[in-house]
Amino acid sequence: MKIANRKSLYWVPASLAAALAAFTLATPAQAQVGIYIGRTPPPLRYEVRPAMPGPGYGWIDGYWQPYNGNYRWVGGRWDRQPYEGAYWNHPHYDHYQQGWQMHEGHWDHEDHGDHHFEGRR
């Protein structure tokens, strides 16, 4: 049975440490900034939906957006779908210990239903 010399024993941990450092540096960090508001968002406003401007558009409902510790209304609009069959998932609010937090709306390949009032307490 052959015993490894001391130089090769130091080489293995050093290689593993270098590989781990390279992997850590190459892994993108994901940061999410949360804005919490202490009171419930106001009720949604009713908006008349104008005619669709053409094929390939999806309606984005209006919503209350956090603004300087308060809420401001962002009106609904037609927007081009990024691909055929895309669904718009509405922004929605969830209640946490720190307050109400908005989760941005986004286009998706499936309809997740109406999230406007999810988590309201």
N, CA, C and O atoms as CSV, one atom per row, in Angstrom:
chain,resi,resn,atom,element,x,y,z
A,1,MET,N,N,0.833,-1.171,0.000
A,1,MET,CA,C,0.000,0.000,0.000
A,1,MET,C,C,0.885,1.244,0.000
A,1,MET,O,O,1.829,1.345,0.784
A,2,LYS,N,N,0.574,2.175,-0.876
A,2,LYS,CA,C,1.382,3.378,-1.030
A,2,LYS,C,C,0.792,4.508,-0.186
A,2,LYS,O,O,-0.420,4.719,-0.186
A,3,ILE,N,N,1.635,5.219,0.520
A,3,ILE,CA,C,1.199,6.332,1.361
A,3,ILE,C,C,1.510,7.627,0.625
A,3,ILE,O,O,2.614,7.799,0.109
A,4,ALA,N,N,0.535,8.545,0.574
A,4,ALA,CA,C,0.727,9.820,-0.122
A,4,ALA,C,C,1.711,10.688,0.645
A,4,ALA,O,O,1.760,10.669,1.875
A,5,ASN,N,N,2.489,11.445,-0.109
A,5,ASN,CA,C,3.422,12.349,0.566
A,5,ASN,C,C,2.687,13.598,1.056
A,5,ASN,O,O,1.538,13.839,0.687
A,6,ARG,N,N,3.357,14.379,1.881
A,6,ARG,CA,C,2.723,15.546,2.507
A,6,ARG,C,C,2.280,16.589,1.495
A,6,ARG,O,O,1.239,17.217,1.691
A,7,LYS,N,N,3.031,16.797,0.420
A,7,LYS,CA,C,2.650,17.806,-0.574
A,7,LYS,C,C,1.303,17.467,-1.198
A,7,LYS,O,O,0.475,18.358,-1.380
A,8,SER,N,N,1.064,16.209,-1.527
A,8,SER,CA,C,-0.209,15.841,-2.145
A,8,SER,C,C,-1.359,15.956,-1.146
A,8,SER,O,O,-2.492,16.229,-1.542
A,9,LEU,N,N,-1.084,15.754,0.136
A,9,LEU,CA,C,-2.139,15.902,1.141
A,9,LEU,C,C,-2.586,17.357,1.280
A,9,LEU,O,O,-3.759,17.609,1.556
A,10,TYR,N,N,-1.692,18.306,1.098
A,10,TYR,CA,C,-2.049,19.727,1.153
A,10,TYR,C,C,-2.753,20.167,-0.128
A,10,TYR,O,O,-3.559,21.097,-0.100
A,11,TRP,N,N,-2.467,19.529,-1.219
A,11,TRP,CA,C,-2.996,19.885,-2.529
A,11,TRP,C,C,-4.504,19.636,-2.591
A,11,TRP,O,O,-5.222,20.445,-3.178
A,12,VAL,N,N,-5.005,18.560,-2.013
A,12,VAL,CA,C,-6.428,18.214,-2.086
A,12,VAL,C,C,-7.300,19.263,-1.377
A,12,VAL,O,O,-8.231,19.775,-1.999
A,13,PRO,N,N,-7.044,19.602,-0.112
A,13,PRO,CA,C,-7.889,20.628,0.525
A,13,PRO,C,C,-7.793,21.985,-0.165
A,13,PRO,O,O,-8.787,22.704,-0.261
A,14,ALA,N,N,-6.606,22.335,-0.645
A,14,ALA,CA,C,-6.449,23.617,-1.338
A,14,ALA,C,C,-7.275,23.632,-2.617
A,14,ALA,O,O,-7.884,24.650,-2.947
A,15,SER,N,N,-7.304,22.517,-3.340
A,15,SER,CA,C,-8.099,22.421,-4.573
A,15,SER,C,C,-9.588,22.543,-4.264
A,15,SER,O,O,-10.321,23.247,-4.958
A,16,LEU,N,N,-10.019,21.858,-3.227
A,16,LEU,CA,C,-11.434,21.933,-2.853
A,16,LEU,C,C,-11.824,23.348,-2.423
A,16,LEU,O,O,-12.901,23.828,-2.777
A,17,ALA,N,N,-10.970,24.005,-1.678
A,17,ALA,CA,C,-11.247,25.379,-1.250
A,17,ALA,C,C,-11.321,26.320,-2.444
A,17,ALA,O,O,-12.190,27.190,-2.490
A,18,ALA,N,N,-10.423,26.159,-3.411
A,18,ALA,CA,C,-10.427,27.007,-4.608
A,18,ALA,C,C,-11.690,26.765,-5.432
A,18,ALA,O,O,-12.296,27.712,-5.933
A,19,ALA,N,N,-12.087,25.500,-5.575
A,19,ALA,CA,C,-13.297,25.185,-6.341
A,19,ALA,C,C,-14.535,25.771,-5.662
A,19,ALA,O,O,-15.416,26.314,-6.329
A,20,LEU,N,N,-14.595,25.661,-4.347
A,20,LEU,CA,C,-15.727,26.216,-3.610
A,20,LEU,C,C,-15.783,27.734,-3.738
A,20,LEU,O,O,-16.862,28.303,-3.908
A,21,ALA,N,N,-14.644,28.386,-3.658
A,21,ALA,CA,C,-14.593,29.847,-3.807
A,21,ALA,C,C,-15.037,30.265,-5.200
A,21,ALA,O,O,-15.778,31.237,-5.347
A,22,ALA,N,N,-14.592,29.543,-6.224
A,22,ALA,CA,C,-14.984,29.872,-7.602
A,22,ALA,C,C,-16.485,29.689,-7.790
A,22,ALA,O,O,-17.128,30.516,-8.436
A,23,PHE,N,N,-17.051,28.624,-7.237
A,23,PHE,CA,C,-18.484,28.377,-7.352
A,23,PHE,C,C,-19.270,29.471,-6.639
A,23,PHE,O,O,-20.281,29.948,-7.155
A,24,THR,N,N,-18.817,29.864,-5.473
A,24,THR,CA,C,-19.499,30.907,-4.702
A,24,THR,C,C,-19.484,32.235,-5.444
A,24,THR,O,O,-20.491,32.943,-5.460
A,25,LEU,N,N,-18.367,32.581,-6.054
A,25,LEU,CA,C,-18.269,33.837,-6.792
A,25,LEU,C,C,-19.102,33.811,-8.062
A,25,LEU,O,O,-19.591,34.853,-8.500
A,26,ALA,N,N,-19.273,32.633,-8.664
A,26,ALA,CA,C,-20.007,32.524,-9.921
A,26,ALA,C,C,-21.512,32.412,-9.713
A,26,ALA,O,O,-22.272,32.547,-10.673
A,27,THR,N,N,-21.956,32.170,-8.499
A,27,THR,CA,C,-23.375,32.022,-8.219
A,27,THR,C,C,-23.997,33.402,-8.053
A,27,THR,O,O,-23.585,34.164,-7.177
A,28,PRO,N,N,-25.006,33.742,-8.900
A,28,PRO,CA,C,-25.617,35.067,-8.781
A,28,PRO,C,C,-26.431,35.179,-7.498
A,28,PRO,O,O,-27.116,34.240,-7.092
A,29,ALA,N,N,-26.344,36.314,-6.888
A,29,ALA,CA,C,-27.124,36.573,-5.676
A,29,ALA,C,C,-28.489,37.106,-6.074
A,29,ALA,O,O,-28.607,37.872,-7.031
A,30,GLN,N,N,-29.502,36.712,-5.356
A,30,GLN,CA,C,-30.841,37.227,-5.599
A,30,GLN,C,C,-31.248,38.060,-4.398
A,30,GLN,O,O,-31.311,37.575,-3.269
A,31,ALA,N,N,-31.517,39.305,-4.668
A,31,ALA,CA,C,-31.938,40.204,-3.594
A,31,ALA,C,C,-33.361,40.655,-3.860
A,31,ALA,O,O,-33.718,40.976,-4.994
A,32,GLN,N,N,-34.150,40.678,-2.841
A,32,GLN,CA,C,-35.513,41.164,-2.968
A,32,GLN,C,C,-35.741,42.197,-1.879
A,32,GLN,O,O,-35.557,41.928,-0.692
A,33,VAL,N,N,-36.139,43.362,-2.302
A,33,VAL,CA,C,-36.399,44.434,-1.355
A,33,VAL,C,C,-37.890,44.448,-1.078
A,33,VAL,O,O,-38.699,44.499,-2.003
A,34,GLY,N,N,-38.249,44.403,0.186
A,34,GLY,CA,C,-39.650,44.419,0.546
A,34,GLY,C,C,-40.039,45.763,1.130
A,34,GLY,O,O,-39.353,46.301,1.999
A,35,ILE,N,N,-41.150,46.300,0.643
A,35,ILE,CA,C,-41.707,47.531,1.193
A,35,ILE,C,C,-42.988,47.131,1.906
A,35,ILE,O,O,-43.898,46.567,1.298
A,36,TYR,N,N,-43.053,47.422,3.179
A,36,TYR,CA,C,-44.219,47.063,3.976
A,36,TYR,C,C,-44.984,48.320,4.355
A,36,TYR,O,O,-44.400,49.341,4.717
A,37,ILE,N,N,-46.311,48.223,4.262
A,37,ILE,CA,C,-47.184,49.329,4.643
A,37,ILE,C,C,-48.099,48.810,5.741
A,37,ILE,O,O,-48.616,47.696,5.654
A,38,GLY,N,N,-48.297,49.614,6.765
A,38,GLY,CA,C,-49.016,49.181,7.955
A,38,GLY,C,C,-50.511,49.004,7.809
A,38,GLY,O,O,-51.132,48.373,8.664
A,39,ARG,N,N,-51.113,49.534,6.763
A,39,ARG,CA,C,-52.570,49.403,6.635
A,39,ARG,C,C,-52.933,48.672,5.339
A,39,ARG,O,O,-52.153,48.610,4.389
A,40,THR,N,N,-54.125,48.134,5.344
A,40,THR,CA,C,-54.643,47.374,4.209
A,40,THR,C,C,-54.725,48.243,2.960
A,40,THR,O,O,-55.069,49.420,3.058
A,41,PRO,N,N,-54.412,47.685,1.778
A,41,PRO,CA,C,-54.599,48.458,0.547
A,41,PRO,C,C,-56.076,48.832,0.375
A,41,PRO,O,O,-56.954,48.081,0.797
A,42,PRO,N,N,-56.355,49.987,-0.243
A,42,PRO,CA,C,-57.750,50.379,-0.481
A,42,PRO,C,C,-58.449,49.378,-1.407
A,42,PRO,O,O,-57.791,48.577,-2.071
A,43,PRO,N,N,-59.780,49.428,-1.446
A,43,PRO,CA,C,-60.511,48.558,-2.378
A,43,PRO,C,C,-60.127,48.894,-3.820
A,43,PRO,O,O,-59.791,50.034,-4.139
A,44,LEU,N,N,-60.185,47.890,-4.672
A,44,LEU,CA,C,-59.877,48.116,-6.084
A,44,LEU,C,C,-60.904,49.046,-6.704
A,44,LEU,O,O,-62.062,49.075,-6.289
A,45,ARG,N,N,-60.478,49.792,-7.683
A,45,ARG,CA,C,-61.377,50.686,-8.417
A,45,ARG,C,C,-61.942,49.937,-9.619
A,45,ARG,O,O,-61.269,49.110,-10.236
A,46,TYR,N,N,-63.189,50.249,-9.930
A,46,TYR,CA,C,-63.779,49.697,-11.148
A,46,TYR,C,C,-63.303,50.540,-12.316
A,46,TYR,O,O,-63.365,51.768,-12.264
A,47,GLU,N,N,-62.834,49.896,-13.358
A,47,GLU,CA,C,-62.393,50.606,-14.558
A,47,GLU,C,C,-63.107,50.024,-15.774
A,47,GLU,O,O,-63.281,48.811,-15.891
A,48,VAL,N,N,-63.508,50.901,-16.660
A,48,VAL,CA,C,-64.081,50.458,-17.924
A,48,VAL,C,C,-62.925,50.050,-18.825
A,48,VAL,O,O,-62.009,50.832,-19.078
A,49,ARG,N,N,-62.983,48.820,-19.302
A,49,ARG,CA,C,-61.927,48.306,-20.161
A,49,ARG,C,C,-62.204,48.741,-21.599
A,49,ARG,O,O,-63.222,48.354,-22.174
A,50,PRO,N,N,-61.313,49.543,-22.187
A,50,PRO,CA,C,-61.520,49.943,-23.580
A,50,PRO,C,C,-61.334,48.745,-24.517
A,50,PRO,O,O,-60.856,47.685,-24.113
A,51,ALA,N,N,-61.721,48.942,-25.762
A,51,ALA,CA,C,-61.584,47.866,-26.746
A,51,ALA,C,C,-60.115,47.466,-26.902
A,51,ALA,O,O,-59.213,48.299,-26.808
A,52,MET,N,N,-59.899,46.176,-27.140
A,52,MET,CA,C,-58.543,45.676,-27.356
A,52,MET,C,C,-57.966,46.328,-28.611
A,52,MET,O,O,-58.633,46.376,-29.644
A,53,PRO,N,N,-56.720,46.836,-28.530
A,53,PRO,CA,C,-56.140,47.532,-29.678
A,53,PRO,C,C,-55.806,46.619,-30.854
A,53,PRO,O,O,-55.577,47.104,-31.962
A,54,GLY,N,N,-55.774,45.324,-30.636
A,54,GLY,CA,C,-55.459,44.386,-31.711
A,54,GLY,C,C,-55.143,43.017,-31.139
A,54,GLY,O,O,-55.122,42.839,-29.921
A,55,PRO,N,N,-54.896,42.048,-32.009
A,55,PRO,CA,C,-54.572,40.708,-31.520
A,55,PRO,C,C,-53.230,40.699,-30.785
A,55,PRO,O,O,-52.351,41.515,-31.063
A,56,GLY,N,N,-53.091,39.766,-29.845
A,56,GLY,CA,C,-51.832,39.630,-29.120
A,56,GLY,C,C,-51.697,40.531,-27.911
A,56,GLY,O,O,-50.602,40.682,-27.368
A,57,TYR,N,N,-52.812,41.140,-27.475
A,57,TYR,CA,C,-52.778,42.002,-26.294
A,57,TYR,C,C,-53.464,41.309,-25.120
A,57,TYR,O,O,-54.360,40.488,-25.314
A,58,GLY,N,N,-53.047,41.637,-23.931
A,58,GLY,CA,C,-53.684,41.158,-22.714
A,58,GLY,C,C,-53.983,42.343,-21.819
A,58,GLY,O,O,-53.232,43.318,-21.793
A,59,TRP,N,N,-55.085,42.259,-21.081
A,59,TRP,CA,C,-55.479,43.342,-20.195
A,59,TRP,C,C,-54.758,43.212,-18.857
A,59,TRP,O,O,-54.719,42.135,-18.262
A,60,ILE,N,N,-54.195,44.312,-18.398
A,60,ILE,CA,C,-53.552,44.384,-17.091
A,60,ILE,C,C,-54.426,45.280,-16.227
A,60,ILE,O,O,-54.505,46.487,-16.454
A,61,ASP,N,N,-55.088,44.681,-15.228
A,61,ASP,CA,C,-55.964,45.444,-14.337
A,61,ASP,C,C,-55.185,46.486,-13.557
A,61,ASP,O,O,-53.990,46.331,-13.301
A,62,GLY,N,N,-55.886,47.556,-13.182
A,62,GLY,CA,C,-55.285,48.560,-12.314
A,62,GLY,C,C,-55.036,47.987,-10.928
A,62,GLY,O,O,-55.634,46.983,-10.542
A,63,TYR,N,N,-54.152,48.630,-10.190
A,63,TYR,CA,C,-53.799,48.143,-8.855
A,63,TYR,C,C,-53.252,49.285,-8.005
A,63,TYR,O,O,-52.849,50.328,-8.520
A,64,TRP,N,N,-53.246,49.065,-6.711
A,64,TRP,CA,C,-52.681,50.027,-5.766
A,64,TRP,C,C,-51.208,49.717,-5.577
A,64,TRP,O,O,-50.835,48.601,-5.218
A,65,GLN,N,N,-50.375,50.721,-5.824
A,65,GLN,CA,C,-48.921,50.573,-5.721
A,65,GLN,C,C,-48.418,51.315,-4.482
A,65,GLN,O,O,-48.870,52.427,-4.207
A,66,PRO,N,N,-47.481,50.712,-3.724
A,66,PRO,CA,C,-46.912,51.447,-2.588
A,66,PRO,C,C,-46.187,52.700,-3.076
A,66,PRO,O,O,-45.457,52.664,-4.066
A,67,TYR,N,N,-46.401,53.800,-2.367
A,67,TYR,CA,C,-45.770,55.062,-2.756
A,67,TYR,C,C,-45.617,55.947,-1.529
A,67,TYR,O,O,-46.610,56.410,-0.968
A,68,ASN,N,N,-44.385,56.183,-1.111
A,68,ASN,CA,C,-44.086,57.055,0.038
A,68,ASN,C,C,-44.907,56.709,1.284
A,68,ASN,O,O,-45.470,57.595,1.927
A,69,GLY,N,N,-44.970,55.432,1.617
A,69,GLY,CA,C,-45.698,55.009,2.810
A,69,GLY,C,C,-47.199,55.006,2.656
A,69,GLY,O,O,-47.919,54.809,3.635
A,70,ASN,N,N,-47.688,55.220,1.446
A,70,ASN,CA,C,-49.110,55.247,1.162
A,70,ASN,C,C,-49.354,54.390,-0.074
A,70,ASN,O,O,-48.489,53.602,-0.457
A,71,TYR,N,N,-50.506,54.531,-0.696
A,71,TYR,CA,C,-50.823,53.821,-1.927
A,71,TYR,C,C,-51.210,54.818,-3.001
A,71,TYR,O,O,-51.812,55.851,-2.705
A,72,ARG,N,N,-50.869,54.519,-4.244
A,72,ARG,CA,C,-51.364,55.325,-5.367
A,72,ARG,C,C,-51.877,54.357,-6.429
A,72,ARG,O,O,-51.344,53.263,-6.615
A,73,TRP,N,N,-52.925,54.795,-7.116
A,73,TRP,CA,C,-53.578,53.955,-8.109
A,73,TRP,C,C,-52.807,53.978,-9.421
A,73,TRP,O,O,-52.420,55.040,-9.908
A,74,VAL,N,N,-52.590,52.798,-9.987
A,74,VAL,CA,C,-51.995,52.648,-11.317
A,74,VAL,C,C,-53.109,52.084,-12.190
A,74,VAL,O,O,-53.582,50.971,-11.962
A,75,GLY,N,N,-53.527,52.856,-13.191
A,75,GLY,CA,C,-54.655,52.467,-14.028
A,75,GLY,C,C,-54.376,51.249,-14.892
A,75,GLY,O,O,-53.234,50.966,-15.252
A,76,GLY,N,N,-55.450,50.535,-15.216
A,76,GLY,CA,C,-55.344,49.365,-16.082
A,76,GLY,C,C,-54.970,49.756,-17.507
A,76,GLY,O,O,-55.135,50.905,-17.916
A,77,ARG,N,N,-54.462,48.776,-18.255
A,77,ARG,CA,C,-54.029,49.063,-19.630
A,77,ARG,C,C,-53.921,47.767,-20.426
A,77,ARG,O,O,-53.816,46.676,-19.864
A,78,TRP,N,N,-53.949,47.914,-21.725
A,78,TRP,CA,C,-53.651,46.801,-22.617
A,78,TRP,C,C,-52.141,46.746,-22.827
A,78,TRP,O,O,-51.491,47.782,-22.969
A,79,ASP,N,N,-51.594,45.554,-22.847
A,79,ASP,CA,C,-50.157,45.387,-23.075
A,79,ASP,C,C,-49.955,44.175,-23.980
A,79,ASP,O,O,-50.723,43.214,-23.935
A,80,ARG,N,N,-48.919,44.238,-24.795
A,80,ARG,CA,C,-48.622,43.101,-25.678
A,80,ARG,C,C,-48.171,41.900,-24.862
A,80,ARG,O,O,-47.325,42.017,-23.975
A,81,GLN,N,N,-48.745,40.750,-25.172
A,81,GLN,CA,C,-48.317,39.516,-24.525
A,81,GLN,C,C,-46.921,39.157,-25.027
A,81,GLN,O,O,-46.642,39.307,-26.216
A,82,PRO,N,N,-46.035,38.686,-24.142
A,82,PRO,CA,C,-44.675,38.352,-24.579
A,82,PRO,C,C,-44.635,37.132,-25.492
A,82,PRO,O,O,-43.682,36.953,-26.251
A,83,TYR,N,N,-45.670,36.289,-25.423
A,83,TYR,CA,C,-45.791,35.122,-26.299
A,83,TYR,C,C,-47.262,34.722,-26.324
A,83,TYR,O,O,-48.023,35.069,-25.422
A,84,GLU,N,N,-47.649,34.001,-27.349
A,84,GLU,CA,C,-49.044,33.599,-27.507
A,84,GLU,C,C,-49.483,32.726,-26.334
A,84,GLU,O,O,-48.782,31.792,-25.946
A,85,GLY,N,N,-50.635,33.039,-25.784
A,85,GLY,CA,C,-51.181,32.268,-24.679
A,85,GLY,C,C,-50.686,32.689,-23.308
A,85,GLY,O,O,-50.998,32.030,-22.315
A,86,ALA,N,N,-49.923,33.769,-23.228
A,86,ALA,CA,C,-49.414,34.231,-21.928
A,86,ALA,C,C,-50.554,34.797,-21.088
A,86,ALA,O,O,-51.479,35.412,-21.618
A,87,TYR,N,N,-50.482,34.589,-19.796
A,87,TYR,CA,C,-51.458,35.111,-18.845
A,87,TYR,C,C,-50.794,36.183,-17.985
A,87,TYR,O,O,-49.622,36.073,-17.626
A,88,TRP,N,N,-51.563,37.218,-17.662
A,88,TRP,CA,C,-51.066,38.232,-16.740
A,88,TRP,C,C,-51.503,37.842,-15.330
A,88,TRP,O,O,-52.698,37.725,-15.056
A,89,ASN,N,N,-50.562,37.648,-14.461
A,89,ASN,CA,C,-50.838,37.388,-13.049
A,89,ASN,C,C,-50.738,38.713,-12.312
A,89,ASN,O,O,-49.675,39.330,-12.244
A,90,HIS,N,N,-51.855,39.131,-11.768
A,90,HIS,CA,C,-51.993,40.451,-11.152
A,90,HIS,C,C,-51.056,40.632,-9.963
A,90,HIS,O,O,-50.705,39.665,-9.287
A,91,PRO,N,N,-50.655,41.876,-9.713
A,91,PRO,CA,C,-49.963,42.148,-8.457
A,91,PRO,C,C,-50.922,41.816,-7.311
A,91,PRO,O,O,-52.137,41.954,-7.455
A,92,HIS,N,N,-50.385,41.391,-6.205
A,92,HIS,CA,C,-51.234,41.112,-5.051
A,92,HIS,C,C,-50.478,41.431,-3.772
A,92,HIS,O,O,-49.252,41.548,-3.760
A,93,TYR,N,N,-51.239,41.567,-2.704
A,93,TYR,CA,C,-50.681,41.888,-1.394
A,93,TYR,C,C,-50.837,40.704,-0.460
A,93,TYR,O,O,-51.857,40.015,-0.468
A,94,ASP,N,N,-49.817,40.480,0.338
A,94,ASP,CA,C,-49.878,39.509,1.424
A,94,ASP,C,C,-49.570,40.245,2.721
A,94,ASP,O,O,-48.811,41.215,2.741
A,95,HIS,N,N,-50.176,39.763,3.803
A,95,HIS,CA,C,-49.959,40.385,5.105
A,95,HIS,C,C,-48.899,39.606,5.872
A,95,HIS,O,O,-48.980,38.385,6.008
A,96,TYR,N,N,-47.916,40.327,6.365
A,96,TYR,CA,C,-46.843,39.760,7.172
A,96,TYR,C,C,-46.810,40.512,8.495
A,96,TYR,O,O,-47.530,41.494,8.675
A,97,GLN,N,N,-45.989,40.057,9.404
A,97,GLN,CA,C,-45.869,40.713,10.709
A,97,GLN,C,C,-45.484,42.183,10.550
A,97,GLN,O,O,-45.928,43.027,11.328
A,98,GLN,N,N,-44.654,42.496,9.540
A,98,GLN,CA,C,-44.192,43.871,9.322
A,98,GLN,C,C,-45.246,44.751,8.658
A,98,GLN,O,O,-45.116,45.975,8.673
A,99,GLY,N,N,-46.277,44.162,8.082
A,99,GLY,CA,C,-47.314,44.921,7.386
A,99,GLY,C,C,-47.685,44.253,6.074
A,99,GLY,O,O,-47.450,43.060,5.882
A,100,TRP,N,N,-48.265,45.029,5.177
A,100,TRP,CA,C,-48.696,44.532,3.871
A,100,TRP,C,C,-47.563,44.699,2.865
A,100,TRP,O,O,-46.918,45.746,2.813
A,101,GLN,N,N,-47.324,43.661,2.067
A,101,GLN,CA,C,-46.278,43.723,1.048
A,101,GLN,C,C,-46.874,43.359,-0.303
A,101,GLN,O,O,-47.609,42.380,-0.435
A,102,MET,N,N,-46.538,44.179,-1.316
A,102,MET,CA,C,-47.007,43.918,-2.674
A,102,MET,C,C,-46.051,42.970,-3.384
A,102,MET,O,O,-44.831,43.088,-3.267
A,103,HIS,N,N,-46.630,42.028,-4.123
A,103,HIS,CA,C,-45.870,41.141,-4.996
A,103,HIS,C,C,-46.208,41.552,-6.425
A,103,HIS,O,O,-47.373,41.542,-6.823
A,104,GLU,N,N,-45.200,41.906,-7.180
A,104,GLU,CA,C,-45.377,42.442,-8.536
A,104,GLU,C,C,-46.142,41.471,-9.437
A,104,GLU,O,O,-46.049,40.254,-9.282
A,105,GLY,N,N,-46.896,42.032,-10.376
A,105,GLY,CA,C,-47.544,41.227,-11.396
A,105,GLY,C,C,-46.523,40.792,-12.439
A,105,GLY,O,O,-45.450,41.383,-12.563
A,106,HIS,N,N,-46.874,39.748,-13.187
A,106,HIS,CA,C,-45.949,39.243,-14.207
A,106,HIS,C,C,-46.693,38.377,-15.219
A,106,HIS,O,O,-47.764,37.843,-14.932
A,107,TRP,N,N,-46.112,38.252,-16.392
A,107,TRP,CA,C,-46.641,37.359,-17.415
A,107,TRP,C,C,-46.195,35.939,-17.085
A,107,TRP,O,O,-45.076,35.724,-16.619
A,108,ASP,N,N,-47.087,34.965,-17.331
A,108,ASP,CA,C,-46.774,33.570,-17.029
A,108,ASP,C,C,-47.446,32.676,-18.062
A,108,ASP,O,O,-48.316,33.119,-18.812
A,109,HIS,N,N,-47.036,31.424,-18.092
A,109,HIS,CA,C,-47.615,30.474,-19.042
A,109,HIS,C,C,-48.905,29.846,-18.523
A,109,HIS,O,O,-49.577,29.131,-19.266
A,110,GLU,N,N,-49.263,30.096,-17.272
A,110,GLU,CA,C,-50.517,29.578,-16.739
A,110,GLU,C,C,-51.224,30.646,-15.911
A,110,GLU,O,O,-50.602,31.559,-15.368
A,111,ASP,N,N,-52.542,30.501,-15.834
A,111,ASP,CA,C,-53.358,31.451,-15.084
A,111,ASP,C,C,-53.396,31.021,-13.624
A,111,ASP,O,O,-53.840,29.915,-13.314
A,112,HIS,N,N,-52.938,31.877,-12.733
A,112,HIS,CA,C,-52.937,31.568,-11.305
A,112,HIS,C,C,-54.169,32.126,-10.605
A,112,HIS,O,O,-54.239,32.130,-9.376
A,113,GLY,N,N,-55.118,32.586,-11.364
A,113,GLY,CA,C,-56.350,33.097,-10.781
A,113,GLY,C,C,-56.205,34.525,-10.296
A,113,GLY,O,O,-55.190,35.181,-10.530
A,114,ASP,N,N,-57.238,34.992,-9.619
A,114,ASP,CA,C,-57.265,36.370,-9.132
A,114,ASP,C,C,-56.608,36.438,-7.760
A,114,ASP,O,O,-57.137,35.904,-6.785
A,115,HIS,N,N,-55.460,37.092,-7.687
A,115,HIS,CA,C,-54.712,37.196,-6.434
A,115,HIS,C,C,-54.926,38.540,-5.746
A,115,HIS,O,O,-54.246,38.846,-4.766
A,116,HIS,N,N,-55.849,39.337,-6.239
A,116,HIS,CA,C,-56.001,40.689,-5.693
A,116,HIS,C,C,-56.230,40.701,-4.185
A,116,HIS,O,O,-55.734,41.591,-3.494
A,117,PHE,N,N,-56.958,39.745,-3.677
A,117,PHE,CA,C,-57.336,39.804,-2.272
A,117,PHE,C,C,-56.737,38.674,-1.450
A,117,PHE,O,O,-57.140,38.473,-0.305
A,118,GLU,N,N,-55.788,37.935,-2.003
A,118,GLU,CA,C,-55.168,36.850,-1.249
A,118,GLU,C,C,-54.481,37.382,-0.003
A,118,GLU,O,O,-53.807,38.411,-0.042
A,119,GLY,N,N,-54.654,36.684,1.077
A,119,GLY,CA,C,-53.934,37.021,2.289
A,119,GLY,C,C,-54.524,38.167,3.090
A,119,GLY,O,O,-53.966,38.531,4.125
A,120,ARG,N,N,-55.624,38.744,2.653
A,120,ARG,CA,C,-56.204,39.877,3.399
A,120,ARG,C,C,-56.708,39.388,4.744
A,120,ARG,O,O,-57.353,38.345,4.846
A,121,ARG,N,N,-56.400,40.162,5.767
A,121,ARG,CA,C,-56.870,39.831,7.121
A,121,ARG,C,C,-57.640,40.988,7.690
A,121,ARG,O,O,-58.121,40.913,8.820
